[in-house]
Amino acid sequence: MTDIDLYEVFKKMLDQNTVNSLKKYIILPDHDSYQVFEKYQIKRTKVGFKVTSNTSDKVHIFSSAKYALAYCTMDNRNKIVESQRICFLDDTLASIKIALKLYEKYSKQTKLLDKKHIYYNKIVESKLKQKLIVKELDDFSLKAKQYHLSSIPKSSYK
């Protein structure tokens, strides 16, 4: 059973007010994109995942759906500093990946030993930066998941 089928089953079981209130907390697949919290749309593009806001003209492109969803969650919770940090880290990660490819290409092309050592050091440095940025982005993703789970109303049934 897909997410859409499950949503349709819930829609039939619950009244319209309950379904509308649930939309604020769930991620709904839509043809070739995802509707997130009724405020954002995440769509896969050639260069990554495009996040557009339904309430403003903000558009961001992320390298991963996980980071796009973390951004949506933080922005939805008005964690502006965290959401901007996720954007910055994702952009930095993309530039580090490009620089890493260039350093590897240059190190293969050069014949001088000194230059090879310099490029090797740059590659090691870039990989270390990449690892630290991915760790911080994963921490933000975990925080976003915790925020999202804590925002869902709990059932009064025991």
N, C-alpha and C positions, 0 to 999 in steps of 0.2 A: 504494500500500500504506500503510495507516494504522499508527500506532504500536502499536495493539493487535494487528494482524495480524503485524507484525514481532516483537512479543513472543511471540506464539504459535508462530512459526517457530523462534525461539531456544529456546523451551520444549521443542519436539519434538527439536531437534538436541542439546541439552545435557542432562546428567543433572540430577536434582533438586537436588543439593547446589550445583552451579554456579549454577543458576537462583536458588536462595535466597540465595547470596552476592552475586549481581548486584543483587538487590532493594535492598541497602543503598546502592547507588550510582546508581540510576536513578529516573526520574520516570514513573510509570505512570498513564495515563488510566483513570479509573474512572467509569462512567456519566456523571454530571454534575460530577465533581470529579477531582482528581489526587492520587495517593498519592506522597508524596515521601520517599525514603530509608527507607521502612517506618515512619517516625516521625510524619509530618505529613500532614494532608489540606488541600488548597487547594480551596475551593469558591466559585464565583461567586455573589454575592448582589446584591440591588438596590442596595446602597450601596458595593459594592466586592468584594474577595476576602477571604474568611474563612479564616484559618489556625487549625486546631485540632491540638493535639498528641495523639498516641495514647498517650503515656507520662505525661502530666500533664493538668491541667485548664486549661492556658493556651489562651486564645482571643484572636486579634488580627484586626483588619480593616484591609486595606490598599487604597489607591486603585488599585493596579496589580498585575498578576500578577507582573511583573518584581521589584517590591519585596517581594512576598510570598515569592517564591522566594529572593531574596537573604537575607531574614530566616531562612528555613528552613535555608539553607546555613550561615549564620554560627552559628545556634543549634546546629545539628548538629555543628559543629566546636568547640563550646564557646567561641565568641568572644562572650561575654555582653555586653561593653561595646558591641561593634559591632552586635549584634542589637537591643539596647535603643535604640541611637542611630537605627537604621533605623525602629523604631516611632515614636520621638519626631519624627523628620524627616517621616515620612509624615503623622502627625497635624498637625504644624505646617503642612505643605503644604496639607492639606485646609482648615484654618482660614484660611490666606492666600487661597485661592481663594474662599471665602465672603466674606471681607472685601473682596476685589477687586470682586466683584459688587455688594456694597452701596455701595462708594465710587462705582462707575460709575452706579448707580441714583440716588444722592444728587446727583451732579454734574449729571445730566440734569434733575433736578427743581428745583434751586435757580436763582434768578434773580440772586442777589448775586454780583458778580465776585470778591470776596474769598473767599467760600466755594468758588467754582469752582476758584480757584487752590489752595486748601487740599486739596480733593478730588483735583485733578490731581496734586499732590505726593504725596498718599497712594497714589494709583494707581501712580505711578512707583516709589515706595518698595516697594510690595507686589510689583510685577513684578520688581524687582531681587532681593528676598528669595526670590521663587519661583524665579528663575533659579539663584540660588546653592544653594538646597536641592535642586533637581532635579539640579544638577551633582554635589553630594555624594552623593545617592542613586544616581546613575549610576556614580560611583566605587565605591560599595559593591557595586553589582551586578557590576561588572567584577572586583572582588576576590573576590566570591563565586564567580564563574565560574572564576577562576584556582584558588581553593581546591578547588573541586569537581573540576576536571580533574587537579589534582595528587594528589588522594586516590584516584583510580581506579588500581587495580593495573595495572602495565604487563605486557604479554605477554613471555614469555621466548623466543618464536619470533622468528627474524630473517629 
